[in-house]
Amino acid sequence: MSDAIGSLYADHVRTLRERHDRALAATAFDHLIIESGFQRYQFLDDMPYPFKVNPHFKAWVPVVDNPHSFLVYTPGRTPLLLFHQPVDYWHKVPEAPSGFWVEHFEIRPIASPDEARRHFPASGRVATIGESESDGGEGRNPEALLNRLHFDRTIKTEYEIECMRRANLLGARGHVAAEKAFRDGASEYEIHLAYLAAANHTEDELPYGNIIALDEHSATLHYYAHDRRRKKARSFLIDAGASCNGYASDITRTYAASDGLFAELVAAMDAMQQSLAAEVRPKMNYIDFHLLAYRKVAEILVRFGIVRELDAGAVVDRRISSAFFPHGIGHYIGLQVHDVAGFMKDPSGATIPRPEGHPYLRLTRVVDAGHVFTIEPGLYFIDPLLAELRASGNAKYVDWEKVDALRPCGGIRIEDDVVVREGGVENLTRAAFAHVS
């Protein structure tokens, strides 16, 4: 890593210490132990599940593949990293930590999780954050402490933004390779492999399972099947991200195999998504932003004659647009793909409810500088939702012949990751694609 990210990381650690000092003082804890997580084994087997690190751990330590490690933090002291290095000849033992971040910690190797206990604080109130077989009492994942840390976590440091910038660059490389594979006639599985190679990721390193959907499979919002069969496809939707130092990117693109109505819809949705991104600014109400997206999808439905005899406002009011766009416009992203605190009103844990009729919205906050979230409008032809619409009193407003012609293409989603800045927005994803191209 460059010296630049080392400097950003130093500022990041200072911010983490300030946030944790405030949260511990407010909740009357003297010390904090953060577990990296534990290796879990499959039922009746000696094969482990893929390890996923505790996000609170990787906020401090950019190590995502070492279970049974611990961070011990006491305000005013250098953070202590208990780094798991077992005696083991069956598996590769993690190398001693090195790189831009190690100077900010006191690092002690431990051979087993039980050994870590000798290094834990011997007095004072101790909070522990992490998974456990038992509840651990009031000090295990205390809600008041987590609420404060989660609320603060929505404002990303420049180090975190740089990690997501790099994750977007890796993701963009994968997306370019995936589109080429689609154009060359590859199967979903082959496209997935092309993505992994170009993004330089194994499947376990992905922040979420790749959605690689040809034709009508694009109408399944979370489609993970990776069909092995080749076909002459009409359309391709890819929702795939990448990771850098534990921070995620989340990118979606949709392509048409040839010119025609579906290709025109894809172009219209792409332009609309960019117009939405241009609206982002601090103090914007995200619920209003979500409702604006619904209005813009309704405008496209009317413009292309998919819905007739109504203006966009009536399409929204009658909930017709919900049949074609059933999910929220976006979500926080960072240490987790669907990052925390999307509904939090303040550090106490009070929440802001979703608007009526929009049960899948993942973010209701007022937007602030430093927030990073996705913008992902969609327009789909989903059989069960279309069946409900066809059976309703609104069926008469839909051009069903046009819908049936588009149904084999599945649907469209365009998704970017954006950073809210004081003067507007930085689009990490568009910048990444421009760099790759």
C-alpha positions as CSV (number, residue, x, y, z in Angstrom):
1,M,0.0,0.0,0.0
2,S,1.2,3.5,-0.6
3,D,2.3,6.1,2.0
4,A,-0.8,8.0,1.2
5,I,-3.1,5.3,2.6
6,G,-0.9,5.0,5.6
7,S,-1.5,8.7,6.4
8,L,-5.2,8.3,5.8
9,Y,-5.2,5.3,8.1
10,A,-3.4,7.2,10.9
11,D,-6.2,9.8,10.7
12,H,-8.8,7.0,10.7
13,V,-7.4,5.5,13.9
14,R,-7.5,8.9,15.6
15,T,-11.2,9.2,14.6
16,L,-11.9,5.6,15.8
17,R,-10.3,6.4,19.2
18,E,-12.3,9.6,19.6
19,R,-15.6,7.8,18.8
20,H,-14.9,4.8,21.0
21,D,-13.8,7.1,23.9
22,R,-17.1,9.0,23.7
23,A,-19.2,5.8,23.4
24,L,-17.4,4.1,26.3
25,A,-17.7,7.2,28.5
26,A,-21.4,7.6,27.7
27,T,-22.1,4.0,28.6
28,A,-19.8,3.8,31.7
29,F,-17.5,1.1,30.3
30,D,-13.7,1.3,31.1
31,H,-12.5,-1.2,28.4
32,L,-13.6,-2.7,25.2
33,I,-12.7,-6.2,23.7
34,I,-13.5,-6.7,20.0
35,E,-13.4,-10.3,18.8
36,S,-12.4,-10.9,15.2
37,G,-14.8,-13.9,15.2
38,F,-14.5,-17.7,15.5
39,Q,-14.1,-20.5,13.0
40,R,-17.4,-22.5,12.7
41,Y,-17.5,-26.1,11.4
42,Q,-20.2,-27.7,9.3
43,F,-22.5,-30.1,11.1
44,L,-21.0,-33.6,11.5
45,D,-17.9,-32.6,9.5
46,D,-14.4,-31.3,10.0
47,M,-14.8,-28.7,7.2
48,P,-15.3,-25.1,8.3
49,Y,-17.7,-22.6,6.9
50,P,-16.1,-19.6,5.2
51,F,-14.9,-17.2,7.9
52,K,-16.4,-13.7,8.0
53,V,-14.7,-11.2,10.2
54,N,-16.6,-9.1,12.8
55,P,-17.0,-5.6,11.1
56,H,-16.1,-3.8,14.3
57,F,-12.8,-5.6,14.3
58,K,-11.9,-4.9,10.7
59,A,-12.8,-1.2,11.3
60,W,-9.6,-1.1,13.3
61,V,-7.5,-3.9,11.8
62,P,-7.4,-4.5,8.0
63,V,-7.2,-8.3,8.5
64,V,-10.2,-10.2,7.4
65,D,-8.9,-13.8,7.4
66,N,-7.7,-14.5,11.0
67,P,-10.3,-15.9,13.4
68,H,-9.7,-16.1,17.1
69,S,-7.9,-12.7,17.3
70,F,-8.9,-9.9,19.7
71,L,-8.5,-6.1,19.9
72,V,-8.4,-4.7,23.5
73,Y,-9.0,-1.0,23.8
74,T,-8.7,1.2,26.8
75,P,-9.1,5.0,26.4
76,G,-5.7,6.7,26.7
77,R,-3.7,3.5,25.9
78,T,-2.3,2.1,22.7
79,P,-4.7,-0.5,21.3
80,L,-3.6,-4.1,22.0
81,L,-4.0,-6.6,19.2
82,L,-3.9,-10.2,20.3
83,F,-3.1,-11.9,16.9
84,H,-3.9,-15.6,16.6
85,Q,-0.9,-17.6,15.4
86,P,-1.5,-21.3,16.4
87,V,1.1,-24.0,16.2
88,D,-0.3,-25.9,13.2
89,Y,1.2,-28.1,10.5
90,W,-2.2,-28.9,8.9
91,H,-2.9,-25.3,7.8
92,K,-0.9,-22.2,6.9
93,V,-0.3,-20.2,10.0
94,P,-0.9,-16.4,9.5
95,E,2.3,-14.4,9.0
96,A,3.2,-11.8,11.6
97,P,1.3,-8.6,10.9
98,S,3.1,-6.0,8.8
99,G,2.3,-3.0,6.7
100,F,1.0,0.6,7.0
101,W,-1.2,-0.1,10.0
102,V,0.9,-2.1,12.5
103,E,2.6,0.9,14.2
104,H,-0.7,2.0,15.7
105,F,-1.0,-1.2,17.9
106,E,0.8,-3.2,20.5
107,I,0.8,-6.6,18.9
108,R,1.1,-9.9,20.9
109,P,0.8,-13.3,19.3
110,I,-1.5,-15.9,20.9
111,A,-1.5,-19.6,20.2
112,S,-5.1,-20.1,21.2
113,P,-8.3,-18.1,22.1
114,D,-8.0,-19.3,25.7
115,E,-4.5,-17.7,25.9
116,A,-6.1,-14.3,25.1
117,R,-7.8,-14.2,28.4
118,R,-4.5,-13.6,30.2
119,H,-4.2,-10.3,28.4
120,F,-7.7,-9.0,29.1
121,P,-8.3,-6.2,31.6
122,A,-8.3,-7.4,35.2
123,S,-10.5,-4.6,36.6
124,G,-13.2,-2.1,35.6
125,R,-16.3,-2.6,33.5
126,V,-15.5,-4.4,30.2
127,A,-17.7,-4.5,27.1
128,T,-17.2,-7.2,24.5
129,I,-18.3,-6.9,20.8
130,G,-18.6,-10.1,18.9
131,E,-20.4,-13.4,18.3
132,S,-20.6,-15.8,21.2
133,E,-22.0,-19.2,22.3
134,S,-23.5,-17.4,25.4
135,D,-25.0,-14.0,26.0
136,G,-22.1,-12.9,28.2
137,G,-24.3,-10.7,30.4
138,E,-24.6,-6.9,30.2
139,G,-21.1,-6.5,28.9
140,R,-21.6,-8.6,25.8
141,N,-22.7,-6.5,22.8
142,P,-24.3,-3.7,24.9
143,E,-27.0,-2.1,22.9
144,A,-26.4,1.5,24.1
145,L,-22.7,1.2,23.1
146,L,-23.4,-0.4,19.8
147,N,-26.0,2.3,18.9
148,R,-23.4,5.0,19.5
149,L,-20.7,3.3,17.5
150,H,-23.1,2.5,14.7
151,F,-24.5,6.0,14.4
152,D,-20.9,7.4,14.2
153,R,-19.9,4.8,11.7
154,T,-22.2,6.3,9.0
155,I,-19.7,9.2,8.6
156,K,-16.9,7.6,6.7
157,T,-13.3,8.6,7.2
158,E,-11.1,9.4,4.1
159,Y,-9.3,6.1,4.7
160,E,-12.6,4.2,4.5
161,I,-13.6,6.1,1.3
162,E,-10.2,5.3,-0.2
163,C,-10.7,1.6,0.5
164,M,-14.2,1.7,-1.1
165,R,-12.7,3.7,-4.1
166,R,-10.2,0.8,-4.6
167,A,-13.0,-1.8,-4.1
168,N,-14.9,0.0,-6.9
169,L,-11.9,-0.2,-9.1
170,L,-11.6,-3.9,-8.6
171,G,-15.3,-4.3,-9.2
172,A,-15.3,-2.3,-12.4
173,R,-12.5,-4.5,-13.8
174,G,-14.7,-7.5,-13.0
175,H,-17.7,-5.9,-14.6
176,V,-15.9,-5.1,-17.8
177,A,-14.7,-8.7,-18.1
178,A,-18.2,-10.0,-17.4
179,E,-19.8,-7.9,-20.1
180,K,-17.2,-9.1,-22.6
181,A,-18.0,-12.7,-21.6
182,F,-21.7,-12.1,-22.1
183,R,-21.1,-10.6,-25.5
184,D,-19.0,-13.7,-26.4
185,G,-21.9,-16.0,-25.5
186,A,-20.7,-17.3,-22.2
187,S,-22.9,-19.0,-19.6
188,E,-23.8,-17.4,-16.3
189,Y,-21.2,-19.7,-14.6
190,E,-18.5,-18.7,-17.1
191,I,-19.3,-15.1,-16.7
192,H,-19.0,-15.5,-13.0
193,L,-15.5,-17.0,-13.4
194,A,-14.5,-14.2,-15.8
195,Y,-15.5,-11.7,-13.1
196,L,-13.6,-13.4,-10.3
197,A,-10.4,-13.5,-12.4
198,A,-10.6,-9.9,-13.5
199,A,-11.5,-8.7,-10.0
200,N,-8.7,-10.8,-8.5
201,H,-11.1,-12.4,-5.9
202,T,-12.0,-15.8,-4.8
203,E,-15.6,-16.4,-4.1
204,D,-15.0,-16.2,-0.3
205,E,-13.4,-12.8,-0.7
206,L,-16.4,-11.3,-2.4
207,P,-18.5,-9.0,-0.2
208,Y,-21.6,-10.8,-1.3
209,G,-22.6,-13.6,-3.7
210,N,-22.4,-12.5,-7.4
211,I,-25.8,-12.1,-9.1
212,I,-25.1,-13.1,-12.7
213,A,-28.5,-13.2,-14.5
214,L,-29.3,-13.8,-18.1
215,D,-32.8,-13.0,-19.6
216,E,-35.7,-13.8,-17.3
217,H,-33.4,-14.6,-14.4
218,S,-32.9,-10.9,-14.0
219,A,-36.4,-10.7,-12.7
220,T,-35.3,-12.6,-9.5
221,L,-33.8,-9.8,-7.4
222,H,-31.3,-12.1,-5.6
223,Y,-30.5,-14.7,-8.2
224,Y,-27.4,-16.8,-7.3
225,A,-27.9,-19.9,-9.5
226,H,-25.1,-19.5,-12.0
227,D,-26.6,-21.6,-14.8
228,R,-23.9,-23.7,-16.6
229,R,-25.8,-23.8,-19.9
230,R,-24.9,-21.5,-22.8
231,K,-27.7,-19.8,-24.6
232,K,-28.3,-17.0,-27.1
233,A,-29.3,-14.4,-24.4
234,R,-31.3,-11.3,-24.9
235,S,-30.2,-9.5,-21.7
236,F,-27.7,-9.6,-18.9
237,L,-27.9,-8.2,-15.3
238,I,-24.8,-8.3,-13.1
239,D,-24.8,-7.3,-9.5
240,A,-21.3,-7.9,-8.2
241,G,-18.9,-6.1,-5.9
242,A,-15.4,-6.4,-4.5
243,S,-13.5,-5.8,-1.3
244,C,-10.4,-3.8,-0.2
245,N,-9.2,-4.0,3.4
246,G,-12.6,-5.3,4.4
247,Y,-14.6,-2.5,2.7
248,A,-17.1,-3.3,0.0
249,S,-18.2,-2.0,-3.3
250,D,-21.7,-2.9,-4.7
251,I,-22.2,-2.4,-8.4
252,T,-25.0,-3.4,-10.8
253,R,-25.2,-3.0,-14.6
254,T,-27.7,-4.3,-17.2
255,Y,-27.0,-4.9,-20.8
256,A,-29.1,-5.7,-23.9
257,A,-27.8,-8.1,-26.5
258,S,-29.1,-6.0,-29.4
259,D,-30.9,-2.8,-30.2
260,G,-34.6,-2.5,-29.6
261,L,-37.1,-1.6,-26.9
262,F,-35.2,-3.2,-24.0
263,A,-31.9,-1.5,-25.0
264,E,-33.8,1.8,-25.0
265,L,-35.2,1.1,-21.6
266,V,-31.7,0.3,-20.3
267,A,-30.3,3.6,-21.7
268,A,-33.2,5.5,-20.1
269,M,-32.7,3.9,-16.7
270,D,-29.0,4.6,-16.8
271,A,-29.6,8.3,-17.6
272,M,-32.2,8.5,-14.9
273,Q,-29.9,6.9,-12.4
274,Q,-27.3,9.5,-13.1
275,S,-29.8,12.3,-12.8
276,L,-30.7,10.9,-9.3
277,A,-27.1,11.0,-8.3
278,A,-26.8,14.6,-9.3
279,E,-29.5,15.4,-6.8
280,V,-27.6,14.2,-3.8
281,R,-26.4,16.8,-1.3
282,P,-26.1,17.2,2.5
283,K,-29.3,17.7,4.5
284,M,-31.4,15.9,1.9
285,N,-34.1,13.6,3.3
286,Y,-33.4,10.1,2.0
287,I,-37.1,9.2,2.1
288,D,-37.8,12.1,-0.3
289,F,-34.9,10.8,-2.5
290,H,-36.4,7.4,-2.6
291,L,-39.9,8.7,-3.5
292,L,-38.2,10.8,-6.2
293,A,-36.8,7.7,-7.7
294,Y,-40.2,6.1,-7.8
295,R,-41.5,9.1,-9.6
296,K,-38.8,8.9,-12.2
297,V,-39.4,5.2,-12.8
298,A,-43.1,6.0,-13.3
299,E,-42.1,8.7,-15.8
300,I,-40.2,6.0,-17.8
301,L,-43.2,3.6,-17.6
302,V,-45.3,6.4,-19.1
303,R,-42.8,7.6,-21.7
304,F,-42.4,4.1,-23.1
305,G,-46.1,3.4,-23.1
306,I,-45.9,0.5,-20.6
307,V,-48.5,2.3,-18.6
308,R,-51.1,4.3,-20.5
309,E,-53.8,7.0,-19.8
310,L,-52.1,8.1,-16.6
311,D,-49.4,10.6,-15.7
312,A,-46.4,9.7,-13.5
313,G,-48.0,11.0,-10.4
314,A,-51.1,8.8,-10.8
315,V,-48.9,5.8,-11.6
316,V,-47.2,6.3,-8.2
317,D,-50.4,7.1,-6.3
318,R,-52.0,3.9,-7.6
319,R,-48.9,1.9,-6.6
320,I,-48.6,0.7,-10.2
321,S,-44.9,1.6,-10.2
322,S,-44.3,-0.7,-7.2
323,A,-45.1,-3.7,-9.4
324,F,-42.2,-2.7,-11.6
325,F,-39.8,-1.3,-8.9
326,P,-40.4,-3.2,-5.6
327,H,-37.3,-2.4,-3.6
328,G,-35.6,0.6,-2.1
329,I,-33.4,3.1,-3.9
330,G,-30.3,2.2,-1.9
331,H,-28.5,1.5,1.4
332,Y,-25.4,2.4,3.3
333,I,-22.3,0.6,2.3
334,G,-18.9,0.3,4.0
335,L,-17.7,-2.4,6.3
336,Q,-20.8,-4.3,5.4
337,V,-22.6,-4.3,2.1
338,H,-25.8,-3.3,3.8
339,D,-24.1,-1.2,6.4
340,V,-25.6,-0.4,9.8
341,A,-27.7,2.5,11.2
342,G,-29.9,3.2,8.1
343,F,-32.9,3.9,10.3
344,M,-31.2,5.6,13.3
345,K,-32.5,9.1,14.2
346,D,-29.8,9.7,16.8
347,P,-27.1,7.9,18.9
348,S,-29.7,6.7,21.4
349,G,-31.1,4.2,18.9
350,A,-34.3,6.0,18.1
351,T,-35.4,5.2,14.6
352,I,-37.1,6.9,11.6
353,P,-39.8,4.6,10.1
354,R,-40.2,3.7,6.5
355,P,-42.9,5.5,4.5
356,E,-46.1,3.6,4.1
357,G,-46.1,1.3,1.1
358,H,-42.3,1.0,0.9
359,P,-41.5,-1.9,3.3
360,Y,-38.1,-2.8,1.7
361,L,-36.4,0.6,2.0
362,R,-33.1,0.2,3.9
363,L,-32.4,3.9,4.6
364,T,-34.5,6.6,6.1
365,R,-31.9,9.0,7.5
366,V,-31.3,12.6,6.6
367,V,-28.2,12.6,4.4
368,D,-25.0,14.1,5.7
369,A,-21.5,14.8,4.3
370,G,-19.4,11.6,4.7
371,H,-22.3,9.2,4.1
372,V,-21.7,6.6,1.5
373,F,-24.6,4.8,0.0
374,T,-25.8,3.1,-3.2
375,I,-28.2,4.5,-5.8
376,E,-29.9,1.6,-7.5
377,P,-33.2,2.2,-9.3
378,G,-34.8,-0.8,-11.0
379,L,-37.5,-1.7,-13.5
380,Y,-38.4,-5.4,-13.6
381,F,-41.0,-7.7,-15.2
382,I,-41.6,-10.1,-12.2
383,D,-44.2,-12.7,-12.8
384,P,-45.9,-12.8,-9.3
385,L,-46.1,-8.9,-9.1
386,L,-47.4,-8.7,-12.7
387,A,-50.0,-11.3,-11.8
388,E,-51.2,-9.2,-8.9
389,L,-51.3,-6.1,-11.1
390,R,-53.2,-7.9,-13.9
391,A,-55.8,-9.0,-11.3
392,S,-56.2,-5.5,-10.0
393,G,-58.3,-2.6,-11.1
394,N,-55.2,-1.0,-12.5
395,A,-54.7,-3.7,-15.2
396,K,-56.5,-1.6,-17.7
397,Y,-53.8,1.0,-17.7
398,V,-51.0,-1.5,-18.6
399,D,-50.0,-2.4,-22.2
400,W,-49.8,-6.1,-21.6
401,E,-48.6,-6.9,-25.1
402,K,-45.6,-4.7,-24.5
403,V,-45.0,-6.2,-21.0
404,D,-45.2,-9.7,-22.4
405,A,-42.6,-8.7,-25.1
406,L,-40.3,-7.4,-22.4
407,R,-40.9,-10.2,-19.8
408,P,-38.2,-12.5,-21.3
409,C,-35.6,-9.8,-20.7
410,G,-36.2,-10.0,-16.9
411,G,-35.4,-6.5,-15.7
412,I,-33.0,-3.6,-15.3
413,R,-31.0,-2.4,-12.3
414,I,-28.2,0.3,-12.4
415,E,-26.3,0.7,-9.2
416,D,-23.4,3.1,-8.1
417,D,-21.7,3.8,-4.8
418,V,-21.6,7.5,-4.0
419,V,-20.0,9.6,-1.3
420,V,-21.8,12.7,0.0
421,R,-19.6,15.7,-0.1
422,E,-20.3,19.3,1.2
423,G,-20.6,20.4,-2.4
424,G,-22.6,17.5,-3.8
425,V,-21.6,13.9,-4.6
426,E,-18.6,11.9,-5.6
427,N,-19.5,8.8,-7.6
428,L,-17.0,6.1,-6.8
429,T,-18.4,3.7,-9.4
430,R,-18.5,5.9,-12.4
431,A,-15.0,7.1,-11.7
432,A,-13.8,3.5,-11.4
433,F,-15.4,2.6,-14.8
434,A,-13.8,5.7,-16.4
435,H,-10.4,4.6,-15.0
436,V,-10.7,1.1,-16.3
437,S,-11.9,2.1,-19.7
